[in-house]
Amino acid sequence: MQNSRISLTLLAVAFGLIGCGKEEPKKPAAAVVAPAPAPAPSIEIKIGHVGPLTGQIAHLGKDNENGAQLAIDEANAAKIKIDGKDAKFVLVREDDQADPKVGTTVAQKLADAKVAGVVGHLNSGTSIPASDIYNKAGIPVISGSATNPKLTEQGFKVQFRVVARDDQQGPAVASYLAANKKPKLVAVIDDATAYGEGLANEVEKSLKGANIKVLPREKGTDKTTDWKAVLTKIKGKNADAVFYGGMDATGGPLLKQARELGVKAVFSFGDGACTDEMPKLAGAAADGLLCSQAGLPPQAADKKFLDAYKKKFNVDPIIYAPFTYDAANLLIEAMKKANSADPAKYLPELAKIDYKGATGQIAFDDKGDRKGAEITIFTMKDGKLIPTAIIKGGQTVSYEDFVKATAPAPSSAAPAPAAPAAEAPKADAKK
């Protein structure tokens, strides 16, 4: 009996060992990995900017480009959606060297790249021939600085500008010169460009309309730096005022050489030479000059823009960066309204836009010109441009009065102290 029990025990152990030998350790269950979310659909929107980035006025071209770049950067930071897609705006930079031939070449390059819109060009001389290319390609273009009237007189529905025209600027600076300096004989000089000659024509027309005698026109080029022959002629005629239509790179040497030759006439300039570069180019001779800008001065631009520009580029805007900033934002705002970056779809929104920009409220007339554009008159004092007057719609107001009139109303956050309440009648004391 005992042997039988031992045998059964051994059999049970054997079977147990066999069972244990067949059993394999269990593997942990594989973790379930959720599929990665599909990336949000996106769209790249190219906006061109054209200006002179090399040559004598490259500083103005870079200033304009900076304004457009700041608008692009802010739009990307805002994570704008166009047609349900994440929009990434890209600034395509081109250098037209302030040369009309180069201007048309880069315009065609941008058209071939199928940019959605263009900010530029800086100069009228490059803007006008380039405008035909943009018009044929159906690409909206906004200039922040080209002032020749012809630019928007061609009937191109894609062409806009956010500054005043020369037929507004010319009469403004001429009338200010006549009223404040009372010249009897004025010499008018231009640099033979579409901008310089066009502005000089408007100034001459206005001076003659005010019965002021104007000498026969003198000319240089946009590269002239030796003006002695022209100035000697003007000195011999005893002109008591001179107007020059051209840029600062040529206007500075003109003024410096005039003083060296003993020309005592008052010198006045348009916006191309109404810059902080003039004291660098003309030295002490720059003090006392008069000049105009086809818009409000940079320091009158929106403070948010001015702070952002200084933070990003570590300099203050020179002249037209606030306008190119607005131009880029106008293109983007029109795309948002149309929910499309297709020029054919957003162009109607751009044409009827009413937008509060860094340079004020912006709307366009049927030609693409800015409605109610201002002109600012400056004088140079101690090497600094000082705004003295704003001219709008033919009316002149001092800069100080303009600033007061456009200053925001005082904040109502802090209530004024309440007037003492009148003593209530005793009969109403229980109320």
JOUR-V166923 format. One record per backbone hydrogen bond with DSSP energy under -0.5 kcal/mol. CO is the residue of the C=O (numbers start at 1). NH is the residue of the N-H. If there is no record, write none. Layout:
co | nh
CO | NH
CO | NH
This chain:
co | nh
1 | 5
2 | 6
3 | 7
4 | 8
5 | 9
6 | 10
7 | 11
8 | 12
9 | 13
10 | 14
11 | 15
12 | 16
13 | 17
14 | 18
15 | 19
16 | 20
17 | 21
18 | 22
19 | 23
31 | 33
32 | 34
41 | 86
43 | 45
43 | 88
44 | 46
45 | 90
46 | 116
46 | 117
47 | 92
48 | 119
49 | 94
51 | 53
51 | 96
55 | 58
57 | 60
57 | 61
58 | 62
59 | 63
60 | 64
61 | 65
62 | 66
63 | 67
64 | 68
65 | 69
66 | 70
67 | 71
68 | 72
69 | 73
70 | 74
71 | 75
72 | 76
73 | 77
74 | 78
75 | 80
76 | 79
80 | 87
82 | 85
85 | 82
86 | 43
87 | 89
88 | 45
90 | 47
90 | 92
91 | 93
92 | 49
94 | 51
94 | 96
96 | 99
99 | 103
100 | 104
101 | 105
102 | 106
103 | 107
104 | 108
105 | 109
106 | 110
107 | 111
108 | 112
109 | 113
110 | 115
111 | 114
116 | 140
117 | 48
118 | 120
118 | 142
119 | 50
121 | 146
123 | 127
124 | 128
126 | 130
127 | 131
128 | 132
129 | 132
129 | 133
130 | 133
130 | 134
131 | 135
132 | 136
133 | 137
134 | 138
134 | 139
135 | 138
138 | 140
140 | 118
141 | 160
142 | 120
143 | 162
147 | 166
148 | 151
149 | 152
149 | 153
150 | 153
150 | 154
155 | 157
156 | 159
158 | 141
160 | 143
163 | 370
165 | 168
165 | 169
166 | 170
168 | 172
169 | 173
170 | 174
171 | 175
172 | 176
173 | 177
174 | 178
175 | 179
176 | 180
177 | 181
177 | 182
178 | 182
184 | 213
185 | 240
185 | 241
186 | 215
187 | 243
188 | 218
189 | 245
190 | 220
193 | 197
193 | 198
194 | 198
195 | 199
196 | 200
197 | 201
198 | 202
199 | 203
200 | 204
201 | 205
202 | 206
203 | 207
204 | 208
205 | 209
206 | 210
207 | 210
207 | 212
208 | 211
213 | 186
218 | 190
221 | 224
225 | 227
227 | 231
228 | 232
229 | 233
230 | 234
231 | 235
232 | 236
233 | 237
234 | 237
234 | 238
234 | 239
235 | 238
240 | 266
241 | 187
242 | 268
243 | 189
244 | 246
244 | 270
245 | 191
247 | 250
247 | 251
248 | 252
250 | 254
251 | 255
252 | 256
253 | 257
254 | 258
255 | 259
256 | 260
257 | 261
258 | 263
259 | 262
262 | 264
266 | 242
267 | 290
268 | 244
269 | 292
270 | 273
271 | 274
272 | 248
273 | 275
275 | 278
277 | 280
277 | 281
278 | 282
279 | 283
282 | 285
283 | 286
284 | 287
286 | 289
289 | 380
290 | 269
291 | 378
293 | 295
293 | 376
294 | 164
297 | 300
298 | 301
302 | 306
303 | 307
304 | 308
305 | 309
306 | 310
307 | 311
308 | 312
309 | 313
310 | 314
320 | 323
320 | 324
321 | 325
322 | 326
323 | 327
324 | 328
325 | 329
326 | 330
327 | 331
328 | 332
329 | 333
330 | 334
331 | 335
332 | 336
333 | 337
334 | 338
335 | 339
335 | 340
341 | 343
342 | 345
342 | 346
343 | 347
346 | 350
347 | 351
348 | 352
350 | 353
355 | 357
355 | 362
357 | 360
358 | 302
360 | 357
362 | 355
363 | 371
365 | 368
368 | 161
369 | 365
370 | 373
375 | 391
376 | 293
377 | 388
377 | 389
378 | 291
379 | 381
379 | 386
380 | 288
381 | 384
384 | 381
384 | 386
385 | 387
386 | 379
388 | 399
389 | 377
390 | 392
390 | 397
391 | 375
392 | 395
395 | 392
397 | 390
398 | 402
399 | 403
400 | 404
401 | 405
402 | 406
403 | 407
404 | 407
413 | 415
425 | 428
426 | 429
428 | 431
